[in-house]
């Protein structure tokens, strides 16, 4: 009988919660706030895409803004946007995962694309630590090469396959 009451309560709670989009809206108020903060501080651009995901907020920025083709050295012209992100991260406790996605070296091997992707994300994280004075424990660096294309995953006409993703995590994590 006790198990039957427990099952009834779980089903009632599930039905009352409305198992629809309302759940994701109510569970992401902090992500909405993060999006508002970043949108008000970063320059408006069609090269920046904001995506709310269960892990937090993803700022996807066309990688050509940060790097010349085939290179992993950060362009000086992009430092203002990285500095803005660093300044905002100084004011919040959130962790940030810096991800690079590149498929620009079509004639090169998959391994070379992946290495380029890792080098690019690592260089941005290194800049954020050394010049931006962010604690290394707040940042993570990942490179995906061509294995996680934007294409139709988020939007059919605004996807940026070659991009830097700054993922502002909305949960606590440990290294």
KAPE-V855905 format. One record per pair of residues at least 6 apart in sequence whose C-alpha atoms are under 8 Angstrom apart, sorted by the first residue. I is the first residue (numbers start at 1). J is the second residue. If there is no record, write none. Layout:
BEGIN
i = <I & I>
j = <J & J>
END
This chain:
BEGIN
i = <17 & 30 & 31 & 31 & 31 & 31 & 32 & 34 & 35 & 35 & 38 & 38 & 41 & 42 & 42 & 47 & 47 & 47 & 48 & 48 & 48 & 48 & 49 & 49 & 49 & 49 & 50 & 50 & 50 & 50 & 51 & 51 & 51 & 51 & 52 & 55 & 55 & 55 & 56 & 56 & 56 & 56 & 56 & 57 & 57 & 57 & 57 & 58 & 58 & 58 & 58 & 59 & 59 & 59 & 59 & 60 & 60 & 60 & 60 & 60 & 61 & 61 & 61 & 61 & 62 & 62 & 62 & 62 & 63 & 63 & 63 & 63 & 64 & 64 & 65 & 65 & 65 & 66 & 66 & 66 & 66 & 67 & 67 & 67 & 68 & 69 & 70 & 70 & 70 & 71 & 72 & 72 & 72 & 72 & 73 & 73 & 74 & 74 & 74 & 82 & 82 & 83 & 83 & 86 & 86 & 86 & 87 & 89 & 90 & 94 & 94 & 94 & 94 & 94 & 94 & 95 & 95 & 95 & 95 & 95 & 95 & 95 & 95 & 96 & 96 & 96 & 96 & 96 & 96 & 96 & 97 & 97 & 97 & 97 & 97 & 97 & 97 & 97 & 97 & 98 & 98 & 98 & 98 & 98 & 98 & 98 & 98 & 98 & 98 & 98 & 99 & 99 & 99 & 99 & 99 & 99 & 99 & 99 & 99 & 100 & 100 & 100 & 100 & 100 & 100 & 100 & 100 & 100 & 100 & 100 & 100 & 101 & 101 & 101 & 101 & 101 & 101 & 101 & 101 & 101 & 101 & 101 & 101 & 101 & 102 & 102 & 102 & 102 & 102 & 102 & 102 & 102 & 102 & 102 & 103 & 103 & 103 & 103 & 103 & 104 & 104 & 105 & 105 & 110 & 110 & 113 & 113 & 114 & 114 & 114 & 114 & 115 & 115 & 116 & 116 & 117 & 117 & 117 & 117 & 118 & 118 & 118 & 118 & 118 & 119 & 120 & 121 & 121 & 121 & 121 & 122 & 122 & 125 & 125 & 125 & 128 & 129 & 129 & 137 & 146 & 149 & 149 & 149 & 150 & 150 & 150 & 151 & 151 & 151 & 152>
j = <23 & 170 & 52 & 56 & 57 & 170 & 52 & 57 & 50 & 57 & 85 & 88 & 84 & 81 & 84 & 60 & 61 & 62 & 59 & 60 & 61 & 62 & 58 & 59 & 60 & 61 & 57 & 58 & 59 & 60 & 57 & 58 & 59 & 60 & 58 & 169 & 170 & 171 & 167 & 168 & 169 & 170 & 171 & 167 & 168 & 169 & 170 & 165 & 166 & 167 & 168 & 164 & 165 & 166 & 167 & 160 & 163 & 164 & 165 & 166 & 160 & 163 & 164 & 165 & 160 & 162 & 163 & 164 & 100 & 162 & 163 & 164 & 162 & 163 & 75 & 77 & 78 & 74 & 75 & 77 & 78 & 73 & 74 & 75 & 75 & 104 & 104 & 105 & 116 & 116 & 116 & 119 & 120 & 123 & 120 & 123 & 120 & 123 & 124 & 124 & 128 & 128 & 132 & 128 & 132 & 134 & 132 & 134 & 134 & 138 & 168 & 169 & 170 & 171 & 172 & 138 & 139 & 140 & 168 & 169 & 170 & 172 & 173 & 138 & 139 & 140 & 166 & 167 & 168 & 169 & 139 & 140 & 141 & 142 & 165 & 166 & 167 & 168 & 169 & 121 & 124 & 125 & 139 & 140 & 141 & 142 & 164 & 165 & 166 & 167 & 121 & 141 & 142 & 143 & 144 & 164 & 165 & 166 & 167 & 117 & 118 & 120 & 121 & 142 & 143 & 144 & 145 & 162 & 163 & 164 & 165 & 117 & 143 & 144 & 145 & 146 & 147 & 148 & 149 & 161 & 162 & 163 & 164 & 165 & 113 & 114 & 116 & 117 & 144 & 145 & 146 & 161 & 162 & 163 & 113 & 145 & 146 & 161 & 162 & 113 & 162 & 112 & 113 & 145 & 146 & 145 & 146 & 143 & 144 & 145 & 146 & 143 & 145 & 143 & 145 & 142 & 143 & 144 & 145 & 141 & 142 & 143 & 144 & 145 & 143 & 143 & 141 & 142 & 143 & 164 & 141 & 142 & 139 & 140 & 141 & 134 & 135 & 136 & 175 & 161 & 160 & 161 & 162 & 159 & 160 & 161 & 159 & 160 & 161 & 159>
END
